[in-house]
Amino acid sequence: MKKLYSELMGMSIFEEHSPHRPLGVVRNVMIDPETGKLLAFVLKNRQVILPADTECLNNALYIRSRDDLIPMEDVLRVAEVDRMAIDVAGSQVMTAKTRKILGRVIDYEVDLKAAQLTTLHVAKLFLIFHLSEAIISAKNIIKIDRAFITVEDTTELRLPVDDGDEEVTPSPLAV
């Protein structure tokens, strides 16, 4: 099942046997910048839930028990990535060779079953307006760091379409 970052943010988390009282809400989604793997869902008080411990139904995440809530510091890779302070959402995206700025990540999609980043939704921003929106496959990502997300110059951009079922693919970026 694929979900957008914007859909995951604020999503309620329930215990499997108490579906009427939420344990909390997703405050952030942590992506490993080296592998593109979905590492954890971050809650308040620096608690995390690992993707393997969750089930997504409708617009909520379910866990087996309250014991699946783990302090961030108890999961080594999650704590390391947290110290890096790299956030995919809002990052600038640029091409590797030509160093062309494609825009900022306004949203991204993760495959919850594979626990993997799948696409970046990028737009050039002017005040509150999104100009030249595009979707970039995660396969084209070369590097994610604090300053930029670097993608291949030959990246094909898919333009988002309102009905969500079809996408238009323009020619590759000029090298």
Backbone torsions as a table, in degrees:
resi	resn	phi	psi	omega
1	MET	NA	131.1	179.8
2	LYS	-103.1	139.7	179.0
3	LYS	-137.3	146.5	174.8
4	LEU	-82.2	150.5	174.8
5	TYR	-53.3	-44.0	-179.0
6	SER	-63.4	-27.0	176.8
7	GLU	-79.6	-32.6	-178.5
8	LEU	-75.9	-34.9	-179.2
9	MET	-63.0	127.5	-179.7
10	GLY	82.5	0.5	179.9
11	MET	-67.5	134.5	-179.8
12	SER	-72.8	147.1	178.0
13	ILE	-117.5	126.1	-177.6
14	PHE	-120.6	151.2	170.9
15	GLU	-80.7	140.2	-175.6
16	GLU	-50.7	-39.6	-175.0
17	HIS	-95.5	0.6	177.3
18	SER	-133.9	67.5	-173.8
19	PRO	-74.5	4.7	-177.5
20	HIS	-106.5	-10.2	-179.5
21	ARG	-126.1	107.4	-177.8
22	PRO	-68.0	145.8	176.1
23	LEU	-83.6	-21.3	-178.9
24	GLY	167.0	-169.1	178.4
25	VAL	-133.0	155.6	178.4
26	VAL	-72.0	122.8	178.3
27	ARG	-99.0	-25.1	178.6
28	ASN	-160.2	160.2	176.2
29	VAL	-119.0	123.3	-175.4
30	MET	-100.3	121.2	178.5
31	ILE	-109.9	134.3	176.2
32	ASP	-72.7	118.5	-176.8
33	PRO	-68.7	-17.4	-179.3
34	GLU	-88.6	-29.0	-174.9
35	THR	-119.3	-16.7	-175.3
36	GLY	77.3	8.8	179.7
37	LYS	-76.6	144.1	171.5
38	LEU	-75.7	113.4	-176.2
39	LEU	-87.4	-45.2	-172.6
40	ALA	-165.9	158.7	168.0
41	PHE	-100.1	126.7	-175.9
42	VAL	-98.0	134.1	177.0
43	LEU	-112.5	-176.9	177.0
44	LYS	-68.8	167.9	179.8
45	ASN	58.3	29.0	176.2
46	ARG	56.2	34.0	173.5
47	GLN	-96.1	149.2	179.4
48	VAL	-131.5	159.3	171.4
49	ILE	-125.2	131.3	179.3
50	LEU	-80.2	143.1	-177.9
51	PRO	-56.0	-33.7	-179.6
52	ALA	-65.2	-21.0	-178.7
53	ASP	-93.3	4.6	-175.3
54	THR	-115.8	156.9	172.1
55	GLU	-132.9	128.2	-179.0
56	CYS	-101.4	118.7	176.0
57	LEU	-127.4	130.0	-177.2
58	ASN	52.6	-119.6	-178.7
59	ASN	-116.1	42.3	179.2
60	ALA	-148.3	154.2	173.4
61	LEU	-103.8	137.2	178.5
62	TYR	-117.1	139.8	175.6
63	ILE	-123.4	160.2	-177.8
64	ARG	-67.1	-46.3	-179.0
65	SER	-153.2	169.0	178.3
66	ARG	-59.3	-23.3	179.4
67	ASP	-65.9	-16.1	177.7
68	ASP	-75.6	-10.9	173.8
69	LEU	-79.9	119.3	-173.1
70	ILE	-122.0	139.0	172.1
71	PRO	-61.3	136.9	-176.4
72	MET	-53.4	-39.4	-176.5
73	GLU	-67.5	-17.2	-179.0
74	ASP	-79.4	-12.4	179.3
75	VAL	-112.5	106.7	-171.1
76	LEU	-51.6	-54.6	-176.2
77	ARG	-65.4	-37.2	177.8
78	VAL	-62.6	-43.4	178.9
79	ALA	-64.9	-39.4	178.3
80	GLU	-63.3	-46.9	-179.5
81	VAL	-66.1	-35.9	177.2
82	ASP	-61.7	-41.2	178.6
83	ARG	-66.5	-27.7	177.8
84	MET	-67.9	-24.6	179.6
85	ALA	55.1	44.7	177.1
86	ILE	-104.6	120.4	179.2
87	ASP	-115.8	123.5	-179.1
88	VAL	-65.0	-47.6	-179.7
89	ALA	-62.7	128.1	179.3
90	GLY	90.1	-9.8	-179.6
91	SER	-69.7	148.5	174.4
92	GLN	-79.2	144.7	179.4
93	VAL	-115.5	131.3	-179.6
94	MET	-139.1	155.6	178.0
95	THR	-81.3	153.4	-173.3
96	ALA	-71.7	-53.3	-173.8
97	LYS	-81.5	-49.5	-175.1
98	THR	-84.4	-11.4	178.9
99	ARG	58.6	30.1	179.1
100	LYS	-78.0	130.2	178.0
101	ILE	-81.0	121.0	-179.7
102	LEU	-90.0	-19.1	-179.3
103	GLY	136.8	-162.6	178.1
104	ARG	-112.2	152.5	176.2
105	VAL	-73.6	115.1	178.5
106	ILE	-97.2	-16.4	177.1
107	ASP	-168.3	165.3	172.7
108	TYR	-152.3	160.5	-176.1
109	GLU	-114.5	139.3	175.3
110	VAL	-123.9	145.6	173.6
111	ASP	-91.2	111.4	-175.4
112	LEU	-69.2	-32.0	179.1
113	LYS	-68.9	-45.5	-179.3
114	ALA	-86.1	-9.2	-177.0
115	ALA	52.7	53.1	-173.1
116	GLN	-139.9	139.9	171.8
117	LEU	-66.4	132.3	-177.8
118	THR	-114.1	-41.2	-179.9
119	THR	-144.9	154.4	172.1
120	LEU	-109.9	134.0	174.6
121	HIS	-103.0	112.7	-170.6
122	VAL	-117.2	143.5	175.1
123	ALA	-148.3	148.3	169.0
124	LYS	-82.0	134.1	-175.5
125	LEU	-109.7	141.0	171.5
126	PHE	-134.9	109.7	-172.6
127	LEU	54.9	-113.3	179.9
128	ILE	-104.9	6.4	-176.0
129	PHE	-95.9	138.7	175.6
130	HIS	-94.8	119.0	177.9
131	LEU	-109.9	145.7	176.7
132	SER	44.0	63.7	177.2
133	GLU	-71.7	147.5	178.3
134	ALA	-154.3	159.7	176.8
135	ILE	-117.8	128.0	-177.8
136	ILE	-116.0	130.2	178.0
137	SER	-66.9	142.4	178.4
138	ALA	-65.1	-19.9	178.0
139	LYS	-63.3	-22.5	-178.2
140	ASN	-91.4	1.0	179.6
141	ILE	-78.1	128.8	177.0
142	ILE	-94.4	-44.0	-175.0
143	LYS	-154.2	140.9	172.5
144	ILE	-118.0	119.2	174.9
145	ASP	-137.1	-175.2	-174.6
146	ARG	-64.4	-34.6	-176.1
147	ALA	-83.9	-46.1	-172.9
148	PHE	-146.7	159.8	162.8
149	ILE	-104.4	119.5	-177.0
150	THR	-98.9	130.8	-180.0
151	VAL	-122.8	162.8	178.9
152	GLU	-64.1	146.6	179.2
153	ASP	-66.2	-29.0	-178.4
154	THR	-88.3	16.2	-178.9
155	THR	-58.5	129.2	173.5
156	GLU	-86.4	130.7	179.4
157	LEU	-97.0	134.0	173.9
158	ARG	-105.2	130.9	179.5
159	LEU	-85.9	133.8	178.8
160	PRO	-68.2	143.7	178.7
161	VAL	-117.8	142.7	-174.6
162	ASP	-56.9	-40.2	-176.0
163	ASP	-76.4	-11.9	174.4
164	GLY	80.1	-12.0	-176.5
165	ASP	-92.0	-30.4	-177.0
166	GLU	-118.1	151.0	176.1
167	GLU	-134.5	143.4	178.6
168	VAL	-98.6	134.6	179.3
169	THR	-112.2	107.9	176.0
170	PRO	-77.0	174.8	178.3
171	SER	-63.7	156.9	-179.5
172	PRO	-59.4	158.8	177.6
173	LEU	-62.2	148.4	177.2
174	ALA	-69.5	139.3	-178.8
175	VAL	-90.6	NA	NA
